[in-house]
Amino acid sequence: MQTLLKFSRAVDWLNAQVGKYVIWLIFAATAISALNAIVRKLFDTSSNAYLEAQWYLFAWSFLAAAGYTLLHREHVRIDVVNSHLPKTVRVWIDIVGYTLFLTPICLVALYLCTPQAIDMFVSGEMSGNPGGLIRWPVWLALPVGFTLLLLQGWSELIKCIAFLRGAGPDPTEKRTEKSDEEALAEALRAQQADGGSRAGASARAH
């Protein structure tokens, strides 16, 4: 079990790192969109490359972040009934979902899209639009995204089994990380409290 939990922690770390940086793809897509709009307005010209670069980046951001989203349990869940069930039952539902649904779907998707991505890379197929981009970079997002999602599904499955065996924390609870604003506010409160305690100590000394 401990070996599996180490694997789970490694997958969690991997998807956490991917999620930390994938946000920059959305920023890049937004910047390209703004640049395209400015060029079109000022010089009355544009290029399909700008448009395709935007949806390439959006495709990568959503697919690459799928595992990160699962890590933080942010995928849409219809829990009208599930939320009222005992925790053990909910964990068993997750186990069934990861085993019978998520894993087969990811494997089928990888089986179908990986050869296509390889063919695109080998052939160097270009977009059919004038001035468009080469196709394989966006196709590569499919096997990468489904691989990260599959690994995270297995990580969550391991955590569910560990919980049932009393070897791990509750996997149904969302992982909450402090935002930068919350971390800053907490640091300011700690600094203020530290300053107040020092002032009180100084006053007592005098």
Secondary structure, DSSP 8 states (H G I E B T S, - for coil): -HHHHHHHHHHHHHHHHHHHHHHHHHHHHHHHHHHHHHHHHHHS---HHHHHHHHHHHHHHHHHTHHHHHHTT-S----TTGGGS-HHHHHHHHHHHIIIIIHHHHHHHHHHHHHHHHHHHHHT-B-SSTT--BSHHHHHHHHHHHHHHHHHHHHHHHHHHHHHTTSS--TTS------HHHHHHHHHHHHHHHHHHHHHHHHHH-
